Amino acid sequence: MNQDTMINRRNFLRYAAAIAAATTIPACGNHGSDAPAAPTLSSKFTPQYLTIDSNLYGNGSTPAVASGARHNTMATFIPKEDITAAIGYVLKDPSGKTEWSWYSQPMAFAKDTQITTPFKSIPIKSSNGGLYDLDCRIRAGTDEDSLLRVSPQASMGPTVASTYTVKEAIDWLINQYNGNANPGVITVVGDTAPANDVVSAADINGGILADVASKYGISGTLNGKLVSELASLDNASAFQIGQKANNAYVNTLLGATAVPAASGFLKPYDLRSGKLHLVVTGIDDLTVRQAARVIAQHANYNTNYNQVKVQGTSLADITTSQG
């Protein structure tokens, strides 16, 4: 092959490459990049307003609410087509951490019909207050989108209070592992606690970290500490384990609250500092173990009460009820 042939072939290839490149330019006939974007899920609805404690708020509002309280909330919207979807709420605290979430089962919505969801009682933890993010979400199949979003401005809450159910408290503690394998959540037993309390802590450790691995795909850390190693309740969020006589922090948190007779007992407490403590106690070694087992296997039990009473004859025979 002579030099002129090589040059001509090289020029031809360059020309061909230039033509190929030109065909990817929208003005040259390929309109792929100009194609309209697929409609978002939220575009299939006309949002109206959120009702919070009987007051109406439009998208982007900043309603004033109290922390350390629950707020009755519902969403009103109009579907633009017949569609089956689930409604959800995601509440994020001022730091951006998910504090609470909930989703309904899928429901059939009719086109051009105003939909008002049932009231959902949304808790805002006790804290120093600040700007929260409450996102009302819509989910259809694998698609999920924001429907209405407001930013509640929470006032400062009480020093020690809890509006959370035990289930919500467990969910909150697990959510701390979102993006952080070691968020500082701990288990606490008394300095002279019986071996039973240590075993209870190990049971909770295994159950909670299995949930963390399942939900976030990470190997989390749930360190164990003695009461003397936790300088203040404000220093960490924790599972506080043991009877009042064996764990000084359980005694402090429960105060005059009595453990139900012949029962284990679960109750959450959250502090103005934003830390949350879940008391895991009972009237004897067995009931403490049973209460811990409910935490470790919480998906198997109804813990949707602010105080949970745990009863049964063994670790294999456990029932829960409102405490």
C-alpha atoms as one frame of an Amber mdcrd trajectory, in Angstrom:
protein
   0.000   0.000   0.000   1.547   3.345  -1.073   1.667   6.498   1.012  -1.105
   8.281  -0.951  -3.482   5.365  -0.370  -2.714   5.413   3.346  -3.358   9.193
   3.525  -6.613   8.910   1.584  -7.844   6.087   3.815  -6.883   8.063   6.899
  -8.815  11.097   5.612 -11.810   8.899   4.777 -11.849   7.453   8.295 -11.629
  10.937   9.805 -14.498  12.077   7.561 -16.586   9.060   8.486 -15.946   9.681
  12.182 -17.001  13.311  11.786 -20.246  12.268  10.074 -20.955   9.742  12.827
 -20.380  12.382  15.496 -22.648  14.825  13.690 -25.540  12.386  13.704 -25.526
  12.476  17.520 -26.184  16.244  17.505 -29.921  16.963  17.972 -29.941  19.533
  15.145 -28.694  16.865  12.773 -31.741  14.654  13.000 -31.347  12.596  16.219
 -33.945  13.928  18.642 -33.341  11.340  21.419 -32.094  13.917  23.892 -35.063
  16.188  23.122 -37.606  13.511  23.978 -39.842  14.623  26.860 -38.952  13.178
  30.224 -41.214  10.457  31.547 -43.850  11.899  33.870 -42.961  11.679  37.528
 -45.242   9.829  39.901 -46.142  13.036  41.738 -47.204  14.659  38.438 -50.114
  12.180  38.376 -51.623  13.945  41.395 -52.722  17.457  42.269 -51.658  18.048
  45.883 -53.995  20.166  47.979 -52.719  20.571  51.563 -51.617  18.851  54.742
 -53.809  19.123  57.807 -51.797  19.201  61.042 -53.743  19.436  64.292 -56.802
  20.779  62.374 -54.800  23.520  60.604 -54.290  23.516  56.814 -50.787  23.948
  55.349 -49.755  24.183  51.722 -46.609  22.793  50.117 -43.502  24.456  51.593
 -45.197  25.789  54.733 -43.387  26.033  58.078 -46.035  25.260  60.718 -45.168
  25.831  64.357 -45.458  22.617  66.368 -44.436  21.413  69.806 -41.712  18.824
  70.223 -42.299  16.100  72.757 -45.814  15.745  71.349 -47.810  13.852  68.725
 -49.537  15.683  65.884 -52.585  14.431  63.966 -51.783  14.758  60.274 -53.600
  13.938  57.057 -53.015  14.674  53.370 -55.547  15.869  50.780 -54.901  15.419
  47.049 -56.612  14.703  43.708 -55.413  11.913  41.354 -55.281  12.841  37.648
 -55.927   9.224  36.667 -57.171   6.008  38.231 -54.185   4.664  40.133 -53.290
   2.267  42.923 -50.711   3.675  45.317 -49.597   3.814  48.940 -49.318   6.967
  51.023 -46.367   7.484  53.334 -44.809  10.019  55.678 -41.111  10.563  56.365
 -40.146  12.887  59.224 -36.537  14.110  59.423 -35.076  15.962  62.384 -33.150
  19.259  62.052 -29.901  17.327  61.388 -31.485  15.498  58.439 -31.753  12.123
  60.188 -34.974  10.171  59.657 -36.806  10.327  62.969 -40.033   8.546  62.028
 -41.649   7.006  58.959 -44.826   5.155  57.994 -46.446   3.772  54.827 -49.968
   2.547  54.170 -50.918  -0.490  52.153 -51.620   0.228  48.446 -55.070   1.751
  47.887 -57.128   2.367  44.747 -57.617   6.084  43.994 -60.174   7.308  41.442
 -59.411  10.023  38.888 -60.571  13.566  39.747 -61.772  12.509  43.182 -60.507
  14.469  46.179 -58.754  12.039  48.497 -58.368  12.742  52.199 -56.245  10.207
  54.032 -57.080   9.138  57.598 -55.312  11.016  60.383 -51.880   9.648  61.261
 -50.447  10.566  64.656 -46.903  11.800  63.982 -44.527  12.107  66.966 -41.804
  14.730  67.268 -39.175  13.857  69.859 -38.221  16.046  72.747 -35.207  18.065
  71.680 -33.833  21.563  71.474 -36.302  22.197  68.687 -35.557  23.430  65.197
 -36.706  23.027  61.607 -37.955  19.525  60.785 -38.848  18.084  57.384 -42.202
  16.297  56.977 -42.549  14.702  53.561 -45.854  13.151  52.475 -44.892  10.539
  49.892 -46.664   8.501  47.240 -45.532   4.998  46.254 -46.754   2.937  43.282
 -44.928  -0.294  42.513 -41.218   0.523  42.567 -41.779   4.263  42.002 -41.823
   6.699  44.909 -42.129  10.464  44.909 -42.793  13.448  47.148 -46.401  14.616
  47.119 -46.471  17.350  49.775 -43.663  18.643  51.971 -43.721  21.043  54.889
 -41.060  22.094  57.383 -42.433  22.070  60.935 -40.719  24.531  63.256 -40.564
  22.687  66.590 -40.341  24.451  69.913 -38.140  23.209  72.734 -39.505  20.056
  74.333 -39.625  18.953  77.974 -36.535  17.714  79.766 -37.619  14.081  79.896
 -40.617  12.804  77.991 -41.555  10.337  75.329 -44.431  10.288  72.924 -42.937
   7.315  71.070 -44.373   3.850  71.166 -41.840   1.121  71.910 -41.994   0.109
  68.236 -41.212   3.668  67.148 -38.343   3.848  69.648 -36.812   0.623  68.303
 -37.194   1.916  64.738 -35.551   5.213  65.723 -32.564   3.441  67.286 -32.131
   1.233  64.212 -32.416   4.281  61.916 -29.336   5.776  63.589 -27.306   3.217
  61.615 -28.366   4.735  58.298 -24.977   5.714  56.869 -23.118   5.073  60.132
 -22.056   1.599  61.288 -21.214   2.925  64.753 -23.609   5.759  65.648 -22.915
   5.460  69.385 -26.000   3.471  70.385 -25.149   1.237  73.360 -26.542  -1.292
  75.813 -26.162  -0.487  79.522 -26.235  -2.784  82.555 -25.453  -2.081  86.199
 -21.894  -2.377  87.529 -22.900  -5.317  89.727 -25.613  -6.601  87.428 -26.418
 -10.304  87.463 -25.229 -12.448  84.561 -28.846 -12.493  83.408 -28.656  -8.802
  82.450 -25.448  -9.358  80.470 -27.107 -12.202  78.571 -30.097  -9.950  77.933
 -27.771  -7.303  76.474 -26.182  -9.914  74.203 -29.648 -11.015  73.015 -30.589
  -7.434  72.129 -27.213  -6.919  70.452 -27.696  -9.890  68.146 -31.270  -9.029
  67.222 -30.756  -5.325  66.577 -27.570  -5.776  64.539 -29.290  -8.433  62.434
 -31.958  -5.828  61.664 -29.280  -3.259  60.824 -27.580  -5.705  58.447 -30.908
  -6.543  56.798 -32.023  -2.922  56.424 -28.757  -1.191  55.566 -26.418  -3.997
  54.478 -23.756  -3.091  57.035 -22.123  -4.740  60.043 -23.082  -2.357  62.797
 -21.617  -1.936  66.271 -23.705  -1.932  69.455 -21.247  -1.536  72.303 -22.019
  -2.613  75.857 -21.252  -0.381  78.847 -21.636  -0.387  82.603 -23.612   2.360
  84.317 -20.349   3.829  85.667 -18.975   4.078  82.108 -21.840   6.307  80.935
 -21.236   9.691  82.520 -24.678  11.060  81.642 -27.872   9.993  79.946 -27.190
  12.823  77.506 -23.980  11.141  76.303 -25.560   8.271  74.327 -28.789   6.665
  73.200 -29.148   3.280  74.838 -31.040   0.165  75.773 -31.117   0.437  79.576
 -31.318  -3.119  80.906 -32.121  -4.534  84.326 -34.230  -4.061  87.413 -34.266
  -0.726  89.213 -32.055  -2.134  91.970 -29.412  -3.269  89.453 -29.295  -0.350
  86.996 -29.254   3.176  88.434 -30.289   4.700  85.100 -33.362   2.449  84.922
 -34.218   3.697  88.407 -33.693   7.335  87.346 -35.783   7.050  84.205 -38.656
   5.083  85.685 -38.851   7.237  88.780 -42.210   6.537  90.400 -43.409   4.431
  87.452 -44.063   0.925  88.757 -43.236  -2.230  86.835 -46.480  -4.247  86.425
 -46.728  -7.283  88.690 -45.303 -10.543  87.365 -44.160  -8.844  84.165 -41.361
  -7.548  82.068 -41.653  -3.909  81.057 -40.548  -1.718  78.138 -40.769   2.063
  78.037 -38.942   4.691  75.934 -37.636   8.013  77.219 -36.166  10.762  75.082
 -34.195  13.711  76.339 -33.917  17.360  75.404 -30.420  16.518  74.150 -32.006
  14.330  71.475 -30.801  11.042  73.011 -33.275   8.206  73.412 -33.272   5.515
  76.105 -35.386   2.383  75.978 -35.864   0.830  79.420 -35.818  -2.996  79.355
 -36.765  -4.192  82.809 -38.886  -6.631  84.809 -39.676  -7.824  88.297 -37.115
 -10.660  88.262 -34.414 -12.272  86.123 -36.842 -14.152  83.876 -39.039 -11.159
  83.087 -35.980  -9.008  82.265 -34.863 -11.739  79.857 -38.338 -11.878  78.348
 -38.424  -8.107  77.863 -35.023  -8.265  76.167 -36.211 -11.110  73.935 -39.134
  -8.960  72.752 -36.635  -6.268  71.698 -34.354  -8.779  69.981 -37.277 -10.332
  68.073 -39.543  -7.289  67.953 -41.016  -8.167  64.549 -42.766 -11.096  66.254
 -44.523  -9.029  68.915 -46.921  -6.108  69.155 -44.954  -3.254  70.707 -47.095
  -0.434  69.372 -47.738   0.999  72.842 -45.953   3.698  74.816 -45.577   1.173
  77.658 -45.393  -2.554  76.919 -46.109  -5.274  79.463 -44.337  -8.589  78.782
 -45.693 -11.805  80.265 -45.206 -15.553  79.898 -43.838 -18.662  81.534 -40.572
 -18.955  79.568 -38.558 -17.394  76.749 -40.634 -19.475  74.324 -43.916 -18.349
  75.888 -44.181 -14.576  75.648 -47.121 -12.241  75.140 -47.157  -8.437  74.991
 -49.878  -5.965  75.888 -50.302  -2.328  76.790 -48.514  -1.606  80.037
